[in-house]
Amino acid sequence: MQQIPFRLPWLRDLALLVLAGGLATIFYVWRRQDLAQHIPEFIALFLLAGILYLAAVYLAEQFRLGWAALLIILGAGVAFRLLALPAQPALSGDVYRYQWEGRVQRRGVNPYTVFPATPGLEGLENSIHPLSTGRTTSTLYPPLSEWSFSWVESVPAYKLLYTLFDLASLGVLLLLLYLTKQPLPYALVYAWNPTVIVSFALCAHHDSLAILMLLLAYVFLILRKPVFSVTGLALAFLSKFFALVLLPVFLRRRRAAYAGVFVAVVALAYLPFLGAGRRLFNGLGDYARGWEGNDSLFRLIQWAGNSKPQAYLVAGVLLLGLVIYALRRRMEPLPAGLFLISGLLLLSSNVFPWYFTWIVPLLCFYRNVPLLLMSVTCVLGYAPVVAYAAGQPYRDAPLILVLEYLPVLLWLAFAATRRRTIAPSPRPPPAPRADRAYRARRVRGRRRG
């Protein structure tokens, strides 16, 4: 899209400052509140933050922003995270599981062989926040994430660690925008996204490590360093399994031998944990069988009369179809990443709000409006926390799922239909052979002259 020059740059920068001030005010309010007791208010303020965020994205998309605006974007992005860091991670208890698994590893125990209810390990839990879920489930996280859990000890340290990875991702995004010759202010899409800030600076989710590895893989792919690129993708996979869906795209233009690099890196990382034997993926299997939350198309597949195993089969076939489609259309790696990860999220049985952080960095390059909207409406996935905090089961309300996903799915379907109905411009008919020969003779004559 052609950007419009702004005749009054100071007014453009002032608009950015006003939007940044509104977002900062919301993050400051969250810092002062006990969010566990104010989930409805949190969701309402988040949606307001989403409106301010989308307005800022529109400003960056439509108008040519200068270096002053870029400094505002980056400075505000750092400030938002600093405001969120002191808040308690009340929206998710995952960080306390990270803490438990880090303590298990420091004791020299294989985390794939034990779980919180294992006799003799009860004392490793956080005494103030004991684990309430997954007590009989061993870890489902891959090795690189497991190692990161052992690097620090306290909850504030986890928040700082994964926020630093988040900020490093922002730096790599700036490099990617430079390499792809796109305006650097497009980094606002990631820097100001409320879901990203809540997921990492507030809740300390480890996905920021996987996103950083994925973005580094893209950098090496663009620089034509295939070994480093595939290694980066393997490290992203070793942080979170989502990255596996992108392997066919990364290998499409490379020799098949590079698949061996991916396998070798993954095998080397799993080597220290092979003592778990068949239990290596027990936690992942328990998670797939026992959990289902905030899902969209997967739930529709089940509502069509399929059992959960059948729904997994259907979703897997559909995801494979998306991969084949991306390969046949010869999609470039960045748009293919956005296409496949979005499809994976929509087809998954568990799609917690922080999972949507995976699509946000890719939206810096392709600002798909329905997906931008989904990165905001996903906050409704925190709605079950209200009942769960009151001692009720963690259960999604159908109305909330409709409000979260229906506008996005309808918009995506409309956009896809519109692209198909707009036929490409017809090619001009080929010139007659005699006409081509005449033009060739004229060209030769000009050269001689």
C-alpha positions in Angstrom: 0.0 0.0 0.0 1.3 3.5 -0.9 1.9 5.5 2.2 0.6 9.1 2.3 3.2 11.9 3.2 2.0 13.9 6.2 2.2 17.6 5.7 2.4 18.3 9.4 4.9 15.7 10.9 4.5 17.1 14.4 0.7 16.4 14.3 1.4 12.8 13.2 3.9 12.3 16.0 1.5 14.0 18.5 -1.2 11.5 17.5 1.2 8.6 18.2 2.0 10.1 21.6 -1.7 10.5 22.5 -2.3 6.8 21.5 0.8 5.7 23.5 -0.4 7.7 26.5 -3.7 6.0 26.4 -2.1 2.5 26.2 0.3 3.4 29.0 -2.5 4.5 31.3 -4.3 1.1 30.8 -1.1 -0.8 31.6 -0.6 1.4 34.7 -4.1 0.6 35.9 -3.4 -3.2 35.5 -0.2 -2.7 37.5 -2.2 -1.3 40.4 -5.0 -3.9 40.3 -5.3 -7.5 41.5 -6.3 -8.8 38.1 -7.5 -12.2 39.4 -10.3 -10.3 41.2 -11.1 -8.0 38.2 -11.1 -10.2 35.1 -14.2 -8.5 33.5 -12.7 -5.1 34.0 -9.4 -6.4 32.6 -11.1 -7.7 29.5 -13.0 -4.4 29.0 -9.8 -2.3 29.3 -8.0 -4.7 27.0 -10.6 -4.2 24.3 -10.2 -0.5 24.7 -6.4 -0.9 24.4 -7.1 -3.0 21.3 -9.0 0.0 19.8 -6.1 2.3 20.5 -3.6 -0.2 19.1 -5.5 -0.7 15.9 -5.7 3.1 15.5 -2.0 3.3 15.8 -1.5 0.5 13.3 -3.7 2.3 10.9 -1.6 5.5 11.4 1.6 3.6 10.7 0.1 1.9 7.6 -1.4 5.0 6.0 1.1 7.7 6.6 4.8 7.9 6.1 6.4 8.1 9.6 9.9 9.5 10.2 12.7 8.8 12.7 11.0 10.7 15.5 7.9 8.5 15.1 10.1 5.4 15.1 11.7 6.6 18.4 8.2 7.1 19.9 7.2 3.6 18.8 10.2 1.9 20.2 10.3 4.0 23.4 6.6 3.4 24.1 7.0 -0.3 23.4 9.7 -0.6 26.1 7.7 1.6 28.5 4.6 -0.6 28.2 6.6 -3.6 29.1 8.2 -1.8 32.1 4.8 -0.9 33.3 3.5 -4.5 33.1 6.6 -6.2 34.6 5.7 -5.5 38.3 2.1 -6.8 38.0 1.3 -10.2 39.4 0.8 -12.9 36.7 -2.8 -13.5 37.8 -4.2 -14.5 34.4 -2.3 -17.7 34.1 -0.4 -20.1 36.4 2.0 -21.4 33.8 5.0 -19.5 35.3 4.6 -21.5 38.5 4.9 -24.7 36.5 8.0 -23.3 34.9 9.4 -22.6 38.3 8.6 -26.2 39.5 10.2 -27.7 36.4 13.3 -25.5 36.8 13.7 -26.7 40.4 13.3 -30.3 39.3 16.1 -29.9 36.7 18.4 -28.2 39.2 17.9 -31.2 41.5 19.2 -33.4 38.6 15.8 -35.1 37.9 14.6 -35.8 34.3 11.4 -33.6 34.0 9.9 -36.0 31.5 9.7 -38.7 34.1 8.0 -36.9 37.0 5.1 -34.7 37.7 4.1 -32.4 40.6 2.2 -35.2 42.5 5.3 -37.4 42.4 6.1 -38.4 46.0 9.1 -36.6 47.4 8.8 -33.6 45.0 5.9 -31.7 46.7 8.3 -29.3 48.4 9.4 -27.9 45.0 6.2 -26.1 44.4 5.7 -22.4 45.0 4.3 -22.3 48.6 2.2 -19.3 47.8 0.9 -20.5 44.5 0.7 -24.3 44.6 -0.1 -26.0 41.2 -3.8 -26.8 40.7 -3.7 -28.3 37.3 -1.6 -31.0 35.6 -0.5 -32.4 38.9 -0.3 -36.0 37.4 1.1 -34.9 34.0 4.8 -34.8 33.2 6.2 -31.9 31.2 4.9 -31.3 27.7 7.5 -28.7 26.8 10.4 -29.4 24.4 14.0 -29.3 25.6 15.1 -25.7 24.9 12.1 -24.4 26.9 12.9 -26.9 29.6 16.5 -25.5 29.9 15.2 -21.9 30.0 13.1 -22.9 33.0 16.3 -23.7 34.9 18.1 -20.5 34.1 16.3 -18.4 36.8 14.5 -19.1 40.0 12.0 -16.4 41.0 8.8 -15.4 39.3 10.0 -11.8 38.7 13.1 -13.3 37.1 11.0 -15.4 34.7 9.0 -12.3 33.7 12.2 -10.4 33.1 13.8 -13.3 31.1 10.9 -13.8 28.7 10.4 -10.0 28.3 14.1 -9.7 27.3 13.5 -12.4 24.6 10.4 -10.4 23.6 12.5 -7.2 23.2 15.2 -9.1 21.3 12.4 -10.3 18.9 11.5 -6.6 18.4 15.2 -5.9 17.5 15.3 -8.8 15.0 12.0 -7.6 13.5 13.6 -4.2 12.8 16.4 -6.1 11.0 13.9 -8.1 9.0 12.0 -5.0 8.0 15.2 -3.5 6.8 16.2 -6.6 4.9 12.8 -6.8 3.2 12.9 -3.0 2.5 9.7 -2.2 4.4 9.3 0.9 6.7 10.8 0.4 10.1 7.8 1.9 11.9 5.8 -1.2 10.9 7.4 -2.7 14.0 4.6 -0.9 15.9 2.4 -3.9 15.0 4.5 -6.0 17.4 5.8 -3.4 19.8 2.4 -2.1 20.8 0.3 -5.3 20.6 -1.5 -5.7 23.9 -1.6 -9.5 23.7 2.2 -9.6 23.3 2.7 -7.3 26.3 0.3 -9.2 28.5 1.6 -12.6 27.5 5.3 -11.9 28.2 5.8 -8.9 30.4 2.7 -9.6 32.6 2.3 -13.4 32.5 5.8 -14.6 31.6 4.9 -17.1 28.9 7.9 -18.8 27.3 6.6 -18.4 23.7 8.8 -15.3 23.4 11.8 -17.7 23.2 10.3 -19.6 20.4 9.3 -16.5 18.5 12.8 -15.1 18.8 14.3 -18.3 17.3 11.7 -18.3 14.5 12.5 -14.7 13.5 16.3 -15.5 13.6 15.5 -18.4 11.2 13.8 -16.0 8.9 16.8 -13.6 9.0 19.2 -16.4 8.0 16.7 -17.5 5.3 16.7 -14.1 3.7 20.5 -13.9 4.0 20.7 -17.3 2.2 22.4 -19.1 5.1 20.3 -22.3 4.9 22.2 -24.3 7.6 21.7 -21.5 10.1 18.1 -20.9 9.0 17.1 -24.6 9.5 19.0 -24.6 12.8 17.0 -21.6 13.9 13.8 -23.3 12.9 14.8 -26.4 14.8 15.5 -24.2 17.9 12.0 -22.7 17.5 10.6 -26.2 17.4 12.6 -27.1 20.5 11.0 -24.1 22.2 7.4 -24.9 21.0 6.2 -27.5 18.6 4.3 -25.0 16.4 7.3 -24.3 14.3 7.2 -27.8 12.7 4.4 -26.7 10.4 6.9 -24.3 8.7 9.6 -27.0 7.9 8.2 -27.8 4.4 8.3 -24.1 3.5 11.9 -23.7 4.7 13.0 -26.7 2.8 11.2 -26.0 -0.4 14.1 -24.4 -2.2 16.8 -26.2 -0.3 18.5 -29.6 -0.7 16.8 -32.4 1.2 20.1 -32.8 3.2 19.0 -29.7 5.2 16.2 -31.8 6.6 19.0 -33.8 8.2 20.3 -30.6 9.9 16.8 -30.1 11.5 16.6 -33.7 12.7 20.2 -33.7 14.0 19.6 -30.5 16.1 16.4 -31.9 17.5 18.0 -35.3 18.3 21.0 -33.6 20.0 18.7 -31.5 22.2 16.6 -34.6 23.2 19.7 -36.7 23.9 20.1 -35.7 27.6 16.4 -36.7 28.3 16.4 -40.0 26.5 16.4 -41.8 29.9 12.7 -41.1 30.0 12.2 -43.7 27.2 8.5 -44.0 26.2 7.6 -41.4 28.8 9.3 -38.7 26.7 6.0 -37.5 25.1 3.5 -38.7 27.8 2.9 -35.1 28.9 2.1 -34.0 25.4 -0.3 -36.9 24.9 -2.1 -36.2 28.2 -2.4 -32.6 27.2 -3.9 -33.5 23.8 -6.4 -36.0 25.2 -7.4 -34.1 28.4 -7.5 -30.5 27.4 -9.6 -28.5 25.1 -9.9 -24.7 25.4 -10.7 -21.6 23.4 -10.8 -23.5 20.2 -12.8 -22.5 17.1 -12.8 -24.7 14.0 -11.8 -27.8 16.0 -14.9 -27.4 18.1 -17.1 -27.0 14.9 -15.5 -30.3 13.6 -16.6 -32.0 16.8 -20.1 -30.5 16.7 -20.4 -32.0 13.2 -20.6 -35.4 14.9 -17.0 -36.4 15.2 -15.3 -37.8 18.3 -12.2 -36.1 19.6 -9.8 -38.5 17.9 -11.8 -38.1 14.6 -11.7 -34.4 15.0 -7.9 -34.5 15.4 -7.7 -36.6 12.2 -9.9 -34.2 10.3 -8.0 -31.1 11.6 -4.7 -32.8 10.7 -5.8 -33.5 7.1 -7.0 -29.9 6.8 -3.7 -28.6 8.1 -1.8 -30.9 5.7 -4.0 -29.4 2.9 -2.9 -25.9 3.9 0.7 -26.9 3.7 0.3 -28.4 0.3 -1.6 -25.3 -0.9 1.2 -23.0 0.3 3.8 -25.2 -1.5 1.8 -25.4 -4.7 1.2 -21.6 -4.7 5.0 -21.1 -4.1 4.2 -18.7 -1.2 7.2 -16.8 0.0 8.4 -17.8 3.5 7.0 -14.8 5.4 3.4 -14.9 4.1 3.5 -18.7 4.2 4.4 -18.5 7.9 1.4 -16.2 8.6 -0.9 -18.4 6.5 0.1 -21.7 8.1 0.4 -20.6 11.7 -3.0 -18.9 11.5 -4.4 -22.1 10.1 -2.8 -24.1 12.8 -4.3 -21.8 15.5 -7.8 -22.0 14.0 -7.6 -25.8 13.7 -6.1 -26.5 17.2 -7.9 -27.9 20.1 -6.2 -25.6 22.6 -5.7 -22.0 21.6 -5.0 -19.9 24.7 -4.7 -16.1 24.2 -0.9 -16.1 24.4 -0.7 -18.6 21.4 -1.8 -15.7 19.1 1.5 -13.9 19.8 2.9 -16.2 17.1 1.1 -14.4 14.3 1.8 -10.8 15.5 5.4 -10.5 14.3 4.4 -11.8 10.8 1.7 -9.2 10.7 4.4 -6.5 10.6 5.0 -7.6 7.0 1.4 -8.5 5.9 -1.2 -6.5 7.9 -4.1 -8.8 7.4 -7.0 -6.9 9.1 -9.0 -10.0 10.3 -5.9 -11.5 11.9 -5.0 -8.2 13.5 -8.5 -8.2 14.9 -8.1 -11.8 16.1 -4.9 -10.7 18.0 -7.2 -8.4 20.0 -10.4 -10.4 20.4 -8.4 -13.4 21.7 -8.5 -11.7 25.1 -12.0 -13.2 25.5 -10.1 -16.4 26.0 -9.4 -15.3 29.5 -13.2 -15.2 30.3 -13.2 -18.7 31.9 -10.7 -17.5 34.5 -13.7 -15.7 36.2 -15.5 -19.0 37.0 -12.3 -20.9 37.6 -11.2 -18.4 40.3 -14.5 -19.0 42.0 -13.8 -22.8 42.2 -15.8 -23.8 39.1 -14.5 -25.9 36.2 -12.4 -24.2 33.5 -15.0 -24.1 30.7 -15.6 -21.9 27.7 -18.9 -20.2 27.1 -20.3 -20.7 23.6 -21.3 -17.0 23.4 -17.8 -15.8 24.3 -16.4 -18.1 21.6 -18.8 -16.7 19.0 -17.9 -13.1 20.0 -14.2 -14.0 19.8 -14.1 -15.9 16.5 -17.2 -15.3 14.4 -16.3 -11.8 13.2 -12.8 -13.0 12.3 -13.9 -16.1 10.5 -16.6 -14.2 8.5 -14.1 -11.5 7.5 -11.5 -14.1 6.4 -14.1 -16.0 4.4 -15.3 -12.7 2.8 -11.8 -11.7 1.9 -11.0 -15.2 0.4 -14.2 -15.1 -1.7 -13.5 -11.6 -2.9 -10.0 -12.6 -4.1 -11.5 -15.4 -6.1 -14.2 -13.4 -7.7 -11.7 -10.7 -8.9 -10.4 -12.3 -12.1 -6.9 -11.4 -13.2 -6.5 -9.0 -16.1 -6.5 -10.9 -19.4 -3.2 -11.2 -21.1 -2.8 -9.6 -24.5 -3.0 -12.1 -27.4 0.4 -13.1 -28.7 1.7 -11.2 -31.7 1.4 -12.9 -35.1 4.6 -14.7 -36.1 5.2 -12.3 -39.1 4.7 -9.3 -36.9 7.3 -10.6 -34.5 9.8 -11.2 -37.3 9.2 -7.7 -38.6 9.9 -6.2 -35.2 13.0 -8.4 -34.8 14.4 -7.0 -38.2 13.8 -3.4 -37.0 15.7 -4.1 -33.8 18.6 -5.5 -35.7 18.6 -2.6 -38.0 18.7 -0.1 -35.1 21.7 -2.0 -33.7 23.6 -1.8 -36.9 22.8 1.9 -37.2 
